[in-house]
Amino acid sequence: MEVVDDCKVRLQIWDTAGQERFRSMAPMYYRGANAAILVYDITSEDSFRDMSTWVQELRKNMSDDLIIHVVGNKSDLASVRRTVPISRTREYVEQTLGSDCVVHEVSAKDDDGVEELFFQITRRLVEHKNEIERITRLKAENAITLQQLEDERLLQSQASHEKDSSVCCGI
C-alpha cells in the first residue's frame, strides 16, 4: 500500500473474528502489534457490547501508544437495520479510548470505506514510526552531548588533579 512520499508499507492482518475460541490465542497474535481494528456490527447490540471485552484485553496487554480504530461494519444496512447509532459509538470511544482513537463505518459487502480505513491506519502508522525515529535521534544527539560534557569535565578534573600532584615540595 502506497501511503506518504512513495513509502511502501506491508500490513500483516490477524482476524480473530471476535470469537471466544480465539480469545486465549489472541495475545500471541497481537503481541508487538502497532495498530488494532475493533470491528462491530452496527445492526447488533451484542456485537457492540462485546467490543468492550476486546478493549479491556488491549488495554491489559498492549502499550498506550497502540493505534486503535473502531469500525462499525454493515453500513449498507444503516437505513433499515441499524441498532447502534454512530453517535453512541463516538461517545463510547471518547470515554474509553480517548480522542486519538478514530471511528469509521464501512460496508465490507459493498467495499465502501474499507480502502480509506486501511489508508488512514497505514498513514498513522508511518507518521508514528517517523515520530519515534525522530525522538530516538533527538535522544541519541542529547546523549552524545551529555557524554561530551561529562568527558570534558572528567578531563578537566584529571588535568586539575595532575597539576596538583605534579607539584614537588622539598624540605
Contacts in CASP RR format, 6 or more apart in sequence:
PFRMAT RR
TARGET T0000
AUTHOR 0000-0000-0000
METHOD contacts of the structure
MODEL  1
MEVVDDCKVRLQIWDTAGQERFRSMAPMYYRGANAAILVYDITSEDSFRD
MSTWVQELRKNMSDDLIIHVVGNKSDLASVRRTVPISRTREYVEQTLGSD
CVVHEVSAKDDDGVEELFFQITRRLVEHKNEIERITRLKAENAITLQQLE
DERLLQSQASHEKDSSVCCGI
1 8 0 8 1.000
1 9 0 8 1.000
1 10 0 8 1.000
1 11 0 8 1.000
1 118 0 8 1.000
1 119 0 8 1.000
1 122 0 8 1.000
2 8 0 8 1.000
2 9 0 8 1.000
3 9 0 8 1.000
3 119 0 8 1.000
3 122 0 8 1.000
3 123 0 8 1.000
3 126 0 8 1.000
4 123 0 8 1.000
4 126 0 8 1.000
4 127 0 8 1.000
7 126 0 8 1.000
9 122 0 8 1.000
9 125 0 8 1.000
9 126 0 8 1.000
11 118 0 8 1.000
11 121 0 8 1.000
11 122 0 8 1.000
14 29 0 8 1.000
14 30 0 8 1.000
14 33 0 8 1.000
16 22 0 8 1.000
16 23 0 8 1.000
16 25 0 8 1.000
16 26 0 8 1.000
16 29 0 8 1.000
18 50 0 8 1.000
18 54 0 8 1.000
23 57 0 8 1.000
26 57 0 8 1.000
27 57 0 8 1.000
27 61 0 8 1.000
30 36 0 8 1.000
30 58 0 8 1.000
30 61 0 8 1.000
30 62 0 8 1.000
31 61 0 8 1.000
33 62 0 8 1.000
33 66 0 8 1.000
34 66 0 8 1.000
34 67 0 8 1.000
34 125 0 8 1.000
34 128 0 8 1.000
34 129 0 8 1.000
35 66 0 8 1.000
35 67 0 8 1.000
35 68 0 8 1.000
35 69 0 8 1.000
35 121 0 8 1.000
35 124 0 8 1.000
35 125 0 8 1.000
36 58 0 8 1.000
36 62 0 8 1.000
36 66 0 8 1.000
36 67 0 8 1.000
36 68 0 8 1.000
36 69 0 8 1.000
37 68 0 8 1.000
37 69 0 8 1.000
37 70 0 8 1.000
37 71 0 8 1.000
37 117 0 8 1.000
37 121 0 8 1.000
38 51 0 8 1.000
38 54 0 8 1.000
38 55 0 8 1.000
38 58 0 8 1.000
38 68 0 8 1.000
38 69 0 8 1.000
38 70 0 8 1.000
38 71 0 8 1.000
39 71 0 8 1.000
39 72 0 8 1.000
39 73 0 8 1.000
40 47 0 8 1.000
40 48 0 8 1.000
40 50 0 8 1.000
40 51 0 8 1.000
40 70 0 8 1.000
40 71 0 8 1.000
40 72 0 8 1.000
40 73 0 8 1.000
40 84 0 8 1.000
40 89 0 8 1.000
41 47 0 8 1.000
41 48 0 8 1.000
41 72 0 8 1.000
41 73 0 8 1.000
41 74 0 8 1.000
41 84 0 8 1.000
42 48 0 8 1.000
42 72 0 8 1.000
42 73 0 8 1.000
42 74 0 8 1.000
42 75 0 8 1.000
42 77 0 8 1.000
42 78 0 8 1.000
42 82 0 8 1.000
42 83 0 8 1.000
42 84 0 8 1.000
42 86 0 8 1.000
42 105 0 8 1.000
43 74 0 8 1.000
43 77 0 8 1.000
43 81 0 8 1.000
43 82 0 8 1.000
43 83 0 8 1.000
43 84 0 8 1.000
44 83 0 8 1.000
44 84 0 8 1.000
45 83 0 8 1.000
45 84 0 8 1.000
47 84 0 8 1.000
48 83 0 8 1.000
48 84 0 8 1.000
48 88 0 8 1.000
48 89 0 8 1.000
48 92 0 8 1.000
51 70 0 8 1.000
52 96 0 8 1.000
55 96 0 8 1.000
55 97 0 8 1.000
58 66 0 8 1.000
58 68 0 8 1.000
65 128 0 8 1.000
67 100 0 8 1.000
67 121 0 8 1.000
67 124 0 8 1.000
67 125 0 8 1.000
67 128 0 8 1.000
68 97 0 8 1.000
68 100 0 8 1.000
68 101 0 8 1.000
68 102 0 8 1.000
69 101 0 8 1.000
69 102 0 8 1.000
69 103 0 8 1.000
69 104 0 8 1.000
69 117 0 8 1.000
69 120 0 8 1.000
69 121 0 8 1.000
70 89 0 8 1.000
70 92 0 8 1.000
70 93 0 8 1.000
70 97 0 8 1.000
70 101 0 8 1.000
70 102 0 8 1.000
70 103 0 8 1.000
70 104 0 8 1.000
71 103 0 8 1.000
71 104 0 8 1.000
71 105 0 8 1.000
71 106 0 8 1.000
71 117 0 8 1.000
72 84 0 8 1.000
72 86 0 8 1.000
72 89 0 8 1.000
72 103 0 8 1.000
72 104 0 8 1.000
72 105 0 8 1.000
72 106 0 8 1.000
73 105 0 8 1.000
73 106 0 8 1.000
73 107 0 8 1.000
73 108 0 8 1.000
74 81 0 8 1.000
74 107 0 8 1.000
74 108 0 8 1.000
74 109 0 8 1.000
75 105 0 8 1.000
75 106 0 8 1.000
75 107 0 8 1.000
75 112 0 8 1.000
75 113 0 8 1.000
76 107 0 8 1.000
76 109 0 8 1.000
76 110 0 8 1.000
76 112 0 8 1.000
78 105 0 8 1.000
86 103 0 8 1.000
86 105 0 8 1.000
89 103 0 8 1.000
90 103 0 8 1.000
93 101 0 8 1.000
93 103 0 8 1.000
102 120 0 8 1.000
102 124 0 8 1.000
104 113 0 8 1.000
104 116 0 8 1.000
104 117 0 8 1.000
104 120 0 8 1.000
105 113 0 8 1.000
106 112 0 8 1.000
106 113 0 8 1.000
106 114 0 8 1.000
106 117 0 8 1.000
107 113 0 8 1.000
107 114 0 8 1.000
108 114 0 8 1.000
END
